[in-house]
Amino acid sequence: MSDDDYCIAVAVGNPDNAEQLVRTARDVARERDGEVFVVGVVVTPQESPFALFTDEVIAREFGGERRGVLDRAVSVASGTGVPVSGKLFVASSVARGVLHGIRERDCDALLLGWQERTRQNAVLGTNVDRIVRRADCDVLVEKIGALAGTVEAVLLPVAESRHADLAVSVARAIAANNGAHVTLLRVVESPSEESEARELLAAKADSLSGVEVETAVREGDVSAVIVAESERHDVTVLGATRRGAIRRRVVGSTPRAVGRRAKGTIILAKRGSESLASRVFRL
């Protein structure tokens, strides 16, 4: 399969972060000579009178605001050398619409925006949780912080996880397309682990050819150290983990804690299911 087949979808809805999300998706797509597919959703509850209309009529006649956000998002990637297209989907929920969109287009990856939620049983917010759990492709969840904009420094904490390679790939794409450097960070519990940690970082650095790389080993609580280091970087990219209670396994306790406490832009990377491994790992 050629790189030309790679497609990353980006779900847009909030006009405040749509452009930033598309810029991230554009960076990832450019690294793979792929394309960006922008997904917008018009929500029509099943008991709504809209059920009398076809999806095409609803999108055309009642999706004006969503269409405006979608068109502005598409324009961000237009003229940059990265093919971009977009489509409005009609569904009974945002999650259903997004999932339908990525399946229809057979996307390799999906980028979502993350807005903080206060519900105790939600990891990232109701719609995002549902999509992350059910999507067959790779999923990137971006929390846009105060430092969104020009990217000069990317933080990449390194952990043992099947999602780690995706995080490396995303960090490299962002750094390469913005002329930024990457800091590889390993957090250890004691000084006795430092030597092994530096060997691990050296091996990971080989995956970041073409970009400037620094390495750092820090001792302490994993979440606290990453949050502190993130303050000196514009973007932090984290692979999902499987620690924590069952309800948190979709992302993991450490990325979840960092995402909520860090003030900068955070991107959480979750690889697609084992049975439906995404094409990004076969390139």
C-alpha positions, 0 to 999 in steps of 0.5 A: 500500500502506498503512502498516497492512500493515507488519510487522516480525518479531523472532526470539527465543530467548535469554531475556536479550535477548528483551524488549529486541529486542521493544522495538526492534521495537515502536519501528520498528513504531509509526513505521509504524503497523505490527505486530510478529510474534515468531518462536520456533524449536524445532530438531529435527535431521533424524535426530532421532526427532522426525521421527515427529511433526507440527510441531504436536505437536512445538511443543505437546509439546516446545516448552515453554521456547521457548514461554515465551520467546515468550510473555514477548516478546509480552507486552512489546508487548502493551497499547502500541498496537502489534499483536503476535502470535507463533508457534513454528516447527519446523525443522532449524535456527534459520536455517531456522525464522526464514526460514520464519516471515518468508516465511509472514507476508510480513514487511517487516523482521526483527530479530535479536539478535547474540551474539559468535562466535569463528569466524574465518569468521563475521561475526556468528555462524552462524545470523545470517550465514545469515539475513542473507544469505538474507532477502528483507526488510530485516534489523536485527541488534542487539547489546545492550550494557551501555547497553541500557535507557533511551535518551536519545542515538542515534548515526547515522554517515552513509556512502554506502550503499544501506542508509543510508536504512534506518539513518536510519529506524530511528534516527528511530523509536528516538529519537521513541519514547524522547524521545531526540536523534540525533547525525549523525556523518560521519568524514572523512580530511582537513580538506578534506572537512569542508565537503562532510561538513557539507552531507551531514549537513544533508541527512540531518537533514531526514529526521529531522524531529520529533526533536532532531538534532545534527551532528558531523564528525570526522577519523580512522579510521572504525571508531575514531572511531565506537567512541569516539563510541558511548561517549557514546550509548545506541544506535548505528545503522549501515547495512551497507557493501560494503567488505572481503573477499567473505565480509564483504560481507553486513554490511561491514568497518566495521559489523563492526568497530564492533559487535565493539569498541563496548560499547554497543548497536549496530544494523546495518541491511541493506536487502532485496535490490534485486529484492525491495525491502522495503515500508518504502522504498515508504511 
